Amino acid sequence: MRLVVCCFKGGVGRTTLSLNLAAAFAGQSRVLVNDRDPQCGSVAWSAMSDGETPFTVSRASSPGFDLEIQDLPPSAPVKDQLPDADLYLVPTLLDGGSFVVYLRTIETLRRQGKPFLPVANRVNLKRAEHRRRLEDPSLAGAIVIPERAALASYYELGETVFSMRGSGVDKARQDILRVGQAIQKRLANPGRWQA
């Protein structure tokens, strides 16, 4: 199975989501994170982890894995060519600039008939802009990940929310598990979730 994490906007949490989902699925599957971003965020994270991870991080695809999570770069693909996948995860922040690019990303996926799951990332329900955007039809069925320091702070330690303990980690772990459950549900009923 292949998941592609993509949004044509940088800084929306693609790498953090990819790594934490890999950790979530690693208990039940052999997982590869294929770092396709020239910034090599997943590879850099792997180097910080001292190689002690329950999943593999590589710059290339490789056989022998049950699940490949591709962490794509933020730029739009040349001629809209996206890699094949069983499902595309599209994280977005809810600020104006991120949201406009998110809309372009999902329009490309719809035009190509690609199944996708929106992920509203770093959501702060105290902000009127975030509450308003969550009502946008383009986010129907989106998984909402609240703004949590734990998700961002463990990256520089080479850790995921599944390998750390501390304040806020349990809630962040539950957020990632909800995304994993939504992925499994979408893949179990593909006809019901056409883009």
N, CA and C atoms as a LAMMPS dump frame, in Angstrom:
ITEM: TIMESTEP
0
ITEM: NUMBER OF ATOMS
585
ITEM: BOX BOUNDS ff ff ff
-5.0000000000000000e+02 5.0000000000000000e+02
-5.0000000000000000e+02 5.0000000000000000e+02
-5.0000000000000000e+02 5.0000000000000000e+02
ITEM: ATOMS id mol type element x y z
1 1 1 N 0.852 -1.169 0
2 1 2 C 0 0 0
3 1 3 C 0.902 1.236 0
4 2 1 N 0.467 2.253 -0.72
5 2 2 C 1.228 3.502 -0.767
6 2 3 C 0.328 4.675 -0.403
7 3 1 N 0.797 5.48 0.556
8 3 2 C 0.176 6.75 0.907
9 3 3 C 1.11 7.85 0.439
10 4 1 N 0.553 8.891 -0.136
11 4 2 C 1.343 10.053 -0.526
12 4 3 C 0.852 11.233 0.298
13 5 1 N 1.781 11.882 0.995
14 5 2 C 1.462 13.067 1.787
15 5 3 C 1.896 14.268 0.965
16 6 1 N 0.911 15.054 0.514
17 6 2 C 1.243 16.142 -0.406
18 6 3 C 0.385 17.371 -0.151
19 7 1 N 0.99 18.503 -0.341
20 7 2 C 0.34 19.801 -0.418
21 7 3 C 1.354 20.698 -1.094
22 8 1 N 0.91 21.523 -2.016
23 8 2 C 1.837 22.344 -2.786
24 8 3 C 2.393 23.514 -1.97
25 9 1 N 2.027 23.594 -0.696
26 9 2 C 2.492 24.653 0.211
27 9 3 C 3.464 24.054 1.211
28 10 1 N 4.557 24.731 1.468
29 10 2 C 5.515 24.279 2.469
30 10 3 C 5.072 24.64 3.878
31 11 1 N 5.615 23.927 4.854
32 11 2 C 5.384 24.263 6.25
33 11 3 C 4.035 23.884 6.812
34 12 1 N 3.327 22.962 6.149
35 12 2 C 1.99 22.589 6.62
36 12 3 C 1.988 21.311 7.458
37 13 1 N 3.158 20.688 7.633
38 13 2 C 3.253 19.512 8.49
39 13 3 C 3.329 18.188 7.765
40 14 1 N 3.71 18.191 6.483
41 14 2 C 3.796 16.934 5.738
42 14 3 C 4.782 15.955 6.38
43 15 1 N 5.982 16.429 6.681
44 15 2 C 7.012 15.542 7.221
45 15 3 C 6.642 15.053 8.615
46 16 1 N 6.18 15.937 9.476
47 16 2 C 5.776 15.54 10.828
48 16 3 C 4.656 14.509 10.765
49 17 1 N 3.683 14.726 9.9
50 17 2 C 2.587 13.777 9.735
51 17 3 C 3.102 12.444 9.201
52 18 1 N 3.964 12.484 8.191
53 18 2 C 4.518 11.255 7.604
54 18 3 C 5.24 10.415 8.65
55 19 1 N 6.115 11.042 9.421
56 19 2 C 6.915 10.315 10.409
57 19 3 C 6.054 9.749 11.529
58 20 1 N 5.106 10.528 12.013
59 20 2 C 4.259 10.042 13.1
60 20 3 C 3.296 8.96 12.636
61 21 1 N 2.787 9.063 11.411
62 21 2 C 1.953 7.977 10.874
63 21 3 C 2.77 6.706 10.692
64 22 1 N 4.005 6.847 10.227
65 22 2 C 4.876 5.677 10.08
66 22 3 C 5.054 4.989 11.425
67 23 1 N 5.267 5.762 12.47
68 23 2 C 5.412 5.187 13.805
69 23 3 C 4.12 4.51 14.254
70 24 1 N 2.984 5.101 13.919
71 24 2 C 1.694 4.518 14.302
72 24 3 C 1.464 3.173 13.62
73 25 1 N 1.807 3.078 12.344
74 25 2 C 1.577 1.846 11.585
75 25 3 C 2.686 0.816 11.771
76 26 1 N 3.837 1.214 12.303
77 26 2 C 4.99 0.315 12.396
78 26 3 C 4.738 -0.883 13.305
79 27 1 N 3.815 -0.761 14.236
80 27 2 C 3.514 -1.883 15.111
81 27 3 C 2.805 -3.026 14.412
82 28 1 N 2.19 -2.749 13.268
83 28 2 C 1.434 -3.784 12.56
84 28 3 C 1.924 -4.04 11.142
85 29 1 N 2.89 -3.262 10.664
86 29 2 C 3.342 -3.376 9.272
87 29 3 C 4.816 -3.002 9.158
88 30 1 N 5.438 -3.477 8.076
89 30 2 C 6.788 -3.004 7.72
90 30 3 C 6.585 -1.709 6.947
91 31 1 N 7.112 -0.605 7.469
92 31 2 C 6.809 0.722 6.939
93 31 3 C 8.075 1.4 6.427
94 32 1 N 7.941 2.017 5.246
95 32 2 C 8.999 2.83 4.647
96 32 3 C 8.488 4.255 4.493
97 33 1 N 9.258 5.227 4.955
98 33 2 C 9 6.628 4.635
99 33 3 C 9.955 6.984 3.509
100 34 1 N 9.389 7.273 2.345
101 34 2 C 10.167 7.638 1.157
102 34 3 C 10.208 9.159 1.096
103 35 1 N 11.357 9.732 1.439
104 35 2 C 11.525 11.182 1.5
105 35 3 C 11.82 11.716 0.105
106 36 1 N 10.801 12.278 -0.55
107 36 2 C 10.946 12.8 -1.913
108 36 3 C 11.196 14.302 -1.935
109 37 1 N 11.243 14.915 -0.759
110 37 2 C 11.444 16.362 -0.649
111 37 3 C 12.94 16.678 -0.717
112 38 1 N 13.368 17.589 -1.603
113 38 2 C 14.792 17.947 -1.681
114 38 3 C 15.358 18.481 -0.361
115 39 1 N 14.497 18.974 0.526
116 39 2 C 14.981 19.431 1.828
117 39 3 C 15.338 18.268 2.75
118 40 1 N 14.908 17.07 2.402
119 40 2 C 15.262 15.831 3.127
120 40 3 C 14.912 15.883 4.614
121 41 1 N 13.744 16.42 4.945
122 41 2 C 13.342 16.523 6.341
123 41 3 C 13.215 15.188 7.044
124 42 1 N 12.68 14.178 6.37
125 42 2 C 12.54 12.859 6.991
126 42 3 C 13.899 12.196 7.178
127 43 1 N 14.774 12.336 6.185
128 43 2 C 16.123 11.769 6.288
129 43 3 C 16.897 12.457 7.412
130 44 1 N 16.771 13.781 7.517
131 44 2 C 17.443 14.518 8.597
132 44 3 C 16.928 14.055 9.955
133 45 1 N 15.623 13.862 10.065
134 45 2 C 15.037 13.365 11.313
135 45 3 C 15.622 12.002 11.653
136 46 1 N 15.719 11.133 10.656
137 46 2 C 16.257 9.79 10.869
138 46 3 C 17.689 9.847 11.394
139 47 1 N 18.491 10.761 10.869
140 47 2 C 19.872 10.913 11.341
141 47 3 C 19.896 11.355 12.811
142 48 1 N 18.942 12.191 13.209
143 48 2 C 18.873 12.645 14.605
144 48 3 C 18.403 11.536 15.539
145 49 1 N 17.717 10.529 14.984
146 49 2 C 17.167 9.456 15.819
147 49 3 C 18.191 8.374 16.118
148 50 1 N 19.39 8.505 15.622
149 50 2 C 20.446 7.503 15.805
150 50 3 C 20.06 6.149 15.22
151 51 1 N 19.167 6.144 14.237
152 51 2 C 18.79 4.906 13.566
153 51 3 C 17.902 3.989 14.37
154 52 1 N 17.477 4.406 15.533
155 52 2 C 16.636 3.578 16.394
156 52 3 C 15.163 3.874 16.133
157 53 1 N 14.659 3.476 14.979
158 53 2 C 13.258 3.724 14.659
159 53 3 C 12.584 2.416 14.276
160 54 1 N 11.275 2.309 14.505
161 54 2 C 10.558 1.091 14.141
162 54 3 C 10.175 1.034 12.661
163 55 1 N 10.636 2.001 11.879
164 55 2 C 10.356 2.04 10.444
165 55 3 C 11.605 2.533 9.728
166 56 1 N 11.608 2.4 8.41
167 56 2 C 12.761 2.773 7.592
168 56 3 C 12.5 4.104 6.908
169 57 1 N 13.531 4.935 6.824
170 57 2 C 13.465 6.194 6.083
171 57 3 C 14.504 6.124 4.977
172 58 1 N 14.078 6.457 3.752
173 58 2 C 14.974 6.377 2.599
174 58 3 C 14.6 7.449 1.587
175 59 1 N 15.524 7.763 0.697
176 59 2 C 15.255 8.709 -0.394
177 59 3 C 14.632 7.998 -1.594
178 60 1 N 14.489 6.686 -1.536
179 60 2 C 13.973 5.935 -2.686
180 60 3 C 12.98 4.871 -2.229
181 61 1 N 12.135 4.462 -3.158
182 61 2 C 11.24 3.339 -2.905
183 61 3 C 12.065 2.063 -2.808
184 62 1 N 11.504 1.084 -2.136
185 62 2 C 12.197 -0.183 -1.981
186 62 3 C 11.152 -1.279 -1.787
187 63 1 N 11.371 -2.463 -2.362
188 63 2 C 10.416 -3.553 -2.154
189 63 3 C 10.53 -4.111 -0.731
190 64 1 N 9.548 -4.897 -0.345
191 64 2 C 9.606 -5.572 0.938
192 64 3 C 8.908 -4.853 2.079
193 65 1 N 8.152 -3.815 1.763
194 65 2 C 7.429 -3.082 2.797
195 65 3 C 5.928 -3.24 2.576
196 66 1 N 5.18 -3.299 3.673
197 66 2 C 3.72 -3.377 3.592
198 66 3 C 3.117 -2.01 3.287
199 67 1 N 3.785 -0.972 3.762
200 67 2 C 3.282 0.392 3.614
201 67 3 C 4.43 1.319 3.257
202 68 1 N 4.24 2.098 2.203
203 68 2 C 5.18 3.154 1.845
204 68 3 C 4.455 4.484 1.991
205 69 1 N 5.05 5.376 2.765
206 69 2 C 4.519 6.727 2.921
207 69 3 C 5.475 7.657 2.203
208 70 1 N 5.002 8.282 1.128
209 70 2 C 5.846 9.218 0.387
210 70 3 C 5.615 10.63 0.905
211 71 1 N 6.702 11.262 1.325
212 71 2 C 6.7 12.644 1.804
213 71 3 C 7.156 13.507 0.63
214 72 1 N 6.192 14.137 -0.063
215 72 2 C 6.503 14.903 -1.275
216 72 3 C 6.946 16.327 -0.955
217 73 1 N 7.659 16.956 -1.898
218 73 2 C 8.035 18.364 -1.727
219 73 3 C 6.808 19.26 -1.879
220 74 1 N 6.929 20.517 -1.448
221 74 2 C 5.779 21.413 -1.495
222 74 3 C 5.417 21.933 -2.877
223 75 1 N 6.291 21.874 -3.825
224 75 2 C 5.996 22.457 -5.139
225 75 3 C 5.016 21.595 -5.919
226 76 1 N 4.269 22.239 -6.807
227 76 2 C 3.347 21.507 -7.678
228 76 3 C 4.163 20.619 -8.607
229 77 1 N 3.702 19.395 -8.853
230 77 2 C 4.446 18.505 -9.736
231 77 3 C 4.454 19.027 -11.17
232 78 1 N 5.513 18.697 -11.887
233 78 2 C 5.612 19.088 -13.289
234 78 3 C 4.466 18.436 -14.051
235 79 1 N 3.737 19.235 -14.816
236 79 2 C 2.591 18.752 -15.598
237 79 3 C 1.585 17.999 -14.731
238 80 1 N 1.488 18.388 -13.462
239 80 2 C 0.534 17.771 -12.533
240 80 3 C 0.723 16.267 -12.376
241 81 1 N 1.911 15.75 -12.643
242 81 2 C 2.146 14.315 -12.51
243 81 3 C 2.447 13.97 -11.055
244 82 1 N 1.529 13.278 -10.43
245 82 2 C 1.703 12.821 -9.059
246 82 3 C 2.01 11.33 -9.071
247 83 1 N 2.786 10.843 -8.118
248 83 2 C 3.043 9.407 -8.063
249 83 3 C 1.746 8.652 -7.777
250 84 1 N 1.68 7.408 -8.215
251 84 2 C 0.516 6.58 -7.925
252 84 3 C 0.44 6.316 -6.423
253 85 1 N -0.784 6.223 -5.922
254 85 2 C -0.978 5.949 -4.499
255 85 3 C -2.372 5.392 -4.277
256 86 1 N -2.531 4.694 -3.175
257 86 2 C -3.849 4.221 -2.77
258 86 3 C -4.668 5.353 -2.164
259 87 1 N -3.961 6.316 -1.55
260 87 2 C -4.631 7.455 -0.932
261 87 3 C -3.628 8.594 -0.791
262 88 1 N -4.108 9.809 -0.997
263 88 2 C -3.299 11.019 -0.84
264 88 3 C -3.782 11.747 0.403
265 89 1 N -2.871 12.023 1.324
266 89 2 C -3.187 12.823 2.503
267 89 3 C -2.778 14.249 2.198
268 90 1 N -3.679 15.191 2.447
269 90 2 C -3.407 16.589 2.111
270 90 3 C -3.52 17.433 3.381
271 91 1 N -2.385 17.644 4.061
272 91 2 C -2.422 18.508 5.237
273 91 3 C -2.46 19.976 4.845
274 92 1 N -3.144 20.762 5.643
275 92 2 C -3.167 22.21 5.434
276 92 3 C -3.278 22.916 6.77
277 93 1 N -2.71 24.091 6.821
278 93 2 C -2.988 25.004 7.92
279 93 3 C -4.22 25.798 7.508
280 94 1 N -4.819 26.503 8.432
281 94 2 C -6.064 27.204 8.125
282 94 3 C -5.896 28.705 7.941
283 95 1 N -4.655 29.176 7.784
284 95 2 C -4.441 30.583 7.434
285 95 3 C -4.752 30.765 5.952
286 96 1 N -4.958 32 5.536
287 96 2 C -5.363 32.282 4.159
288 96 3 C -4.401 31.762 3.112
289 97 1 N -3.098 32.024 3.277
290 97 2 C -2.114 31.602 2.284
291 97 3 C -2.044 30.098 2.124
292 98 1 N -2.045 29.38 3.231
293 98 2 C -1.995 27.916 3.172
294 98 3 C -3.262 27.356 2.546
295 99 1 N -4.401 27.934 2.921
296 99 2 C -5.673 27.393 2.465
297 99 3 C -5.861 27.55 0.959
298 100 1 N -5.432 28.673 0.404
299 100 2 C -5.534 28.878 -1.05
300 100 3 C -4.728 27.814 -1.793
301 101 1 N -3.538 27.506 -1.293
302 101 2 C -2.703 26.494 -1.946
303 101 3 C -3.288 25.097 -1.731
304 102 1 N -3.866 24.848 -0.559
305 102 2 C -4.568 23.587 -0.309
306 102 3 C -5.665 23.381 -1.356
307 103 1 N -6.436 24.431 -1.634
308 103 2 C -7.506 24.322 -2.637
309 103 3 C -6.945 23.958 -4.01
310 104 1 N -5.8 24.535 -4.38
311 104 2 C -5.156 24.177 -5.656
312 104 3 C -4.722 22.717 -5.655
313 105 1 N -4.206 22.26 -4.517
314 105 2 C -3.753 20.872 -4.405
315 105 3 C -4.916 19.908 -4.6
316 106 1 N -6.02 20.135 -3.892
317 106 2 C -7.13 19.185 -4.015
318 106 3 C -7.802 19.287 -5.378
319 107 1 N -7.76 20.453 -5.998
320 107 2 C -8.3 20.577 -7.36
321 107 3 C -7.488 19.715 -8.324
322 108 1 N -6.179 19.71 -8.177
323 108 2 C -5.324 18.849 -9.006
324 108 3 C -5.669 17.385 -8.773
325 109 1 N -5.836 16.989 -7.514
326 109 2 C -6.186 15.603 -7.2
327 109 3 C -7.554 15.238 -7.767
328 110 1 N -8.522 16.112 -7.632
329 110 2 C -9.861 15.851 -8.185
330 110 3 C -9.816 15.709 -9.703
331 111 1 N -9.089 16.612 -10.351
332 111 2 C -8.985 16.582 -11.813
333 111 3 C -8.399 15.252 -12.293
334 112 1 N -7.5 14.684 -11.509
335 112 2 C -6.867 13.418 -11.875
336 112 3 C -7.604 12.203 -11.313
337 113 1 N -8.701 12.443 -10.587
338 113 2 C -9.48 11.34 -10.028
339 113 3 C -8.773 10.598 -8.91
340 114 1 N -7.931 11.299 -8.166
341 114 2 C -7.153 10.676 -7.088
342 114 3 C -7.929 10.765 -5.769
343 115 1 N -8.002 9.671 -5.02
344 115 2 C -8.68 9.702 -3.717
345 115 3 C -7.814 10.419 -2.683
346 116 1 N -8.412 11.299 -1.911
347 116 2 C -7.62 12.044 -0.932
348 116 3 C -8.376 12.229 0.372
349 117 1 N -7.595 12.473 1.408
350 117 2 C -8.118 12.736 2.739
351 117 3 C -7.52 14.049 3.225
352 118 1 N -8.344 15.082 3.442
353 118 2 C -7.823 16.346 3.97
354 118 3 C -7.484 16.217 5.46
355 119 1 N -6.42 16.883 5.855
356 119 2 C -6.019 16.928 7.259
357 119 3 C -5.809 18.396 7.63
358 120 1 N -6.709 18.931 8.452
359 120 2 C -6.559 20.306 8.945
360 120 3 C -5.59 20.252 10.119
361 121 1 N -4.439 20.875 9.953
362 121 2 C -3.334 20.727 10.891
363 121 3 C -3.145 21.988 11.738
364 122 1 N -2.688 21.788 12.97
365 122 2 C -2.395 22.886 13.907
366 122 3 C -3.602 23.809 14.094
367 123 1 N -4.75 23.203 14.28
368 123 2 C -6.004 23.955 14.403
369 123 3 C -6.147 24.529 15.813
370 124 1 N -6.52 25.793 15.872
371 124 2 C -6.789 26.484 17.132
372 124 3 C -8.225 27.002 17.056
373 125 1 N -9.137 26.313 17.738
374 125 2 C -10.558 26.667 17.663
375 125 3 C -10.893 27.991 18.341
376 126 1 N -9.93 28.595 19.016
377 126 2 C -10.151 29.933 19.578
378 126 3 C -10.058 30.994 18.493
379 127 1 N -9.517 30.639 17.359
380 127 2 C -9.365 31.595 16.256
381 127 3 C -10.578 31.52 15.33
382 128 1 N -11.23 32.648 15.124
383 128 2 C -12.42 32.703 14.264
384 128 3 C -12.098 32.238 12.848
385 129 1 N -10.926 32.598 12.341
386 129 2 C -10.527 32.191 10.991
387 129 3 C -10.497 30.666 10.868
388 130 1 N -9.993 29.976 11.886
389 130 2 C -9.936 28.519 11.852
390 130 3 C -11.343 27.923 11.895
391 131 1 N -12.192 28.436 12.775
392 131 2 C -13.564 27.923 12.859
393 131 3 C -14.295 28.123 11.539
394 132 1 N -14.113 29.282 10.925
395 132 2 C -14.777 29.574 9.645
396 132 3 C -14.28 28.628 8.547
397 133 1 N -12.984 28.426 8.483
398 133 2 C -12.433 27.567 7.426
399 133 3 C -12.877 26.115 7.579
400 134 1 N -13.019 25.661 8.817
401 134 2 C -13.455 24.28 9.031
402 134 3 C -14.855 24.029 8.482
403 135 1 N -15.621 25.086 8.257
404 135 2 C -16.955 24.949 7.678
405 135 3 C -16.926 24.925 6.154
406 136 1 N -15.764 25.165 5.558
407 136 2 C -15.645 25.167 4.1
408 136 3 C -15.916 23.759 3.568
409 137 1 N -16.728 23.628 2.513
410 137 2 C -17.042 22.31 1.956
411 137 3 C -15.811 21.508 1.522
412 138 1 N -14.731 22.184 1.176
413 138 2 C -13.531 21.46 0.735
414 138 3 C -12.885 20.677 1.871
415 139 1 N -13.262 20.981 3.105
416 139 2 C -12.726 20.256 4.258
417 139 3 C -13.717 19.238 4.806
418 140 1 N -14.786 18.96 4.067
419 140 2 C -15.751 17.949 4.501
420 140 3 C -15.024 16.619 4.679
421 141 1 N -15.199 16.005 5.819
422 141 2 C -14.542 14.732 6.1
423 141 3 C -13.1 14.857 6.549
424 142 1 N -12.623 16.081 6.721
425 142 2 C -11.227 16.282 7.13
426 142 3 C -10.998 15.788 8.554
427 143 1 N -9.802 15.294 8.781
428 143 2 C -9.36 14.986 10.131
429 143 3 C -8.749 16.267 10.686
430 144 1 N -9.147 16.639 11.881
431 144 2 C -8.667 17.871 12.504
432 144 3 C -7.629 17.518 13.567
433 145 1 N -6.44 18.082 13.405
434 145 2 C -5.373 17.912 14.392
435 145 3 C -5.18 19.255 15.095
436 146 1 N -5.503 19.309 16.384
437 146 2 C -5.323 20.567 17.112
438 146 3 C -3.845 20.967 17.185
439 147 1 N -3.633 22.241 17.398
440 147 2 C -2.273 22.742 17.589
441 147 3 C -1.726 22.142 18.882
442 148 1 N -0.63 21.385 18.758
443 148 2 C -0.021 20.745 19.922
444 148 3 C 1.494 20.885 19.835
445 149 1 N 2.086 21.353 20.895
446 149 2 C 3.542 21.524 20.924
447 149 3 C 4.254 20.184 20.776
448 150 1 N 3.662 19.113 21.284
449 150 2 C 4.326 17.81 21.259
450 150 3 C 4.644 17.349 19.844
451 151 1 N 3.747 17.591 18.898
452 151 2 C 3.989 17.12 17.53
453 151 3 C 5.211 17.778 16.907
454 152 1 N 5.386 19.048 17.134
455 152 2 C 6.515 19.76 16.528
456 152 3 C 7.8 19.601 17.326
457 153 1 N 7.712 19.562 18.642
458 153 2 C 8.923 19.604 19.464
459 153 3 C 9.739 18.321 19.421
460 154 1 N 9.14 17.185 19.124
461 154 2 C 9.893 15.939 19.137
462 154 3 C 10.677 15.699 17.856
463 155 1 N 10.377 16.455 16.816
464 155 2 C 11.096 16.298 15.547
465 155 3 C 12.599 16.482 15.746
466 156 1 N 12.995 17.571 16.393
467 156 2 C 14.426 17.88 16.535
468 156 3 C 15.149 16.887 17.437
469 157 1 N 14.406 16.064 18.155
470 157 2 C 15.001 15.032 19.001
471 157 3 C 15.101 13.696 18.274
472 158 1 N 14.599 13.646 17.04
473 158 2 C 14.584 12.377 16.319
474 158 3 C 13.589 11.399 16.915
475 159 1 N 12.511 11.926 17.46
476 159 2 C 11.487 11.108 18.113
477 159 3 C 10.135 11.358 17.456
478 160 1 N 9.182 10.488 17.744
479 160 2 C 7.789 10.697 17.36
480 160 3 C 6.963 10.707 18.644
481 161 1 N 5.693 10.999 18.522
482 161 2 C 4.839 10.984 19.711
483 161 3 C 4.641 9.567 20.242
484 162 1 N 5.054 8.563 19.478
485 162 2 C 4.927 7.178 19.929
486 162 3 C 6.16 6.697 20.685
487 163 1 N 7.237 7.447 20.634
488 163 2 C 8.455 7.047 21.344
489 163 3 C 8.747 7.935 22.549
490 164 1 N 7.941 8.951 22.766
491 164 2 C 8.192 9.905 23.854
492 164 3 C 7.112 9.81 24.928
493 165 1 N 7.452 10.317 26.072
494 165 2 C 6.524 10.44 27.194
495 165 3 C 6.541 11.896 27.621
496 166 1 N 5.495 12.32 28.274
497 166 2 C 5.488 13.68 28.789
498 166 3 C 4.144 14.344 28.602
499 167 1 N 4.092 15.573 29.041
500 167 2 C 2.865 16.351 28.988
501 167 3 C 2.409 16.566 27.545
502 168 1 N 1.174 16.267 27.273
503 168 2 C 0.603 16.502 25.948
504 168 3 C 0.828 15.399 24.939
505 169 1 N 1.678 14.444 25.258
506 169 2 C 2.002 13.406 24.28
507 169 3 C 0.807 12.49 24.024
508 170 1 N 0.072 12.131 25.066
509 170 2 C -1.06 11.218 24.881
510 170 3 C -2.095 11.796 23.919
511 171 1 N -2.397 13.086 24.054
512 171 2 C -3.37 13.708 23.151
513 171 3 C -2.834 13.765 21.727
514 172 1 N -1.572 14.095 21.566
515 172 2 C -0.971 14.137 20.229
516 172 3 C -0.959 12.743 19.608
517 173 1 N -0.681 11.734 20.412
518 173 2 C -0.69 10.348 19.93
519 173 3 C -2.096 9.971 19.457
520 174 1 N -3.114 10.348 20.221
521 174 2 C -4.495 10.057 19.829
522 174 3 C -4.867 10.768 18.525
523 175 1 N -4.364 11.974 18.332
524 175 2 C -4.619 12.696 17.075
525 175 3 C -4.082 11.909 15.881
526 176 1 N -2.859 11.42 15.994
527 176 2 C -2.251 10.658 14.896
528 176 3 C -2.991 9.339 14.692
529 177 1 N -3.385 8.685 15.771
530 177 2 C -4.141 7.438 15.641
531 177 3 C -5.479 7.668 14.939
532 178 1 N -6.114 8.828 15.168
533 178 2 C -7.364 9.145 14.458
534 178 3 C -7.118 9.258 12.957
535 179 1 N -5.994 9.86 12.577
536 179 2 C -5.656 9.935 11.149
537 179 3 C -5.461 8.525 10.603
538 180 1 N -4.741 7.682 11.338
539 180 2 C -4.529 6.299 10.904
540 180 3 C -5.833 5.535 10.742
541 181 1 N -6.751 5.716 11.673
542 181 2 C -8.057 5.055 11.579
543 181 3 C -8.843 5.556 10.371
544 182 1 N -8.767 6.848 10.107
545 182 2 C -9.461 7.405 8.937
546 182 3 C -8.876 6.845 7.646
547 183 1 N -7.572 6.674 7.596
548 183 2 C -6.929 6.074 6.418
549 183 3 C -7.45 4.662 6.216
550 184 1 N -7.454 3.869 7.281
551 184 2 C -7.929 2.49 7.173
552 184 3 C -9.388 2.436 6.738
553 185 1 N -10.204 3.32 7.265
554 185 2 C -11.622 3.362 6.89
555 185 3 C -11.779 3.716 5.413
556 186 1 N -11.036 4.719 4.947
557 186 2 C -11.129 5.13 3.542
558 186 3 C -10.693 4.008 2.615
559 187 1 N -9.628 3.314 2.977
560 187 2 C -9.126 2.251 2.107
561 187 3 C -10.015 1.014 2.138
562 188 1 N -10.754 0.817 3.223
563 188 2 C -11.665 -0.323 3.322
564 188 3 C -12.926 -0.107 2.494
565 189 1 N -13.293 1.159 2.242
566 189 2 C -14.499 1.502 1.488
567 189 3 C -14.174 2.488 0.375
568 190 1 N -13.331 2.107 -0.59
569 190 2 C -12.88 3.088 -1.584
570 190 3 C -13.994 3.661 -2.45
571 191 1 N -15.011 2.898 -2.772
572 191 2 C -16.072 3.4 -3.631
573 191 3 C -16.879 4.505 -2.979
574 192 1 N -16.913 4.494 -1.671
575 192 2 C -17.684 5.471 -0.918
576 192 3 C -16.976 6.813 -0.832
577 193 1 N -15.704 6.844 -1.156
578 193 2 C -14.893 8.035 -0.896
579 193 3 C -14.27 8.587 -2.159
580 194 1 N -14.956 8.563 -3.235
581 194 2 C -14.38 9.098 -4.469
582 194 3 C -14.152 10.595 -4.345
583 195 1 N -13.056 11.05 -4.937
584 195 2 C -12.699 12.474 -4.885
585 195 3 C -13.708 13.298 -5.657
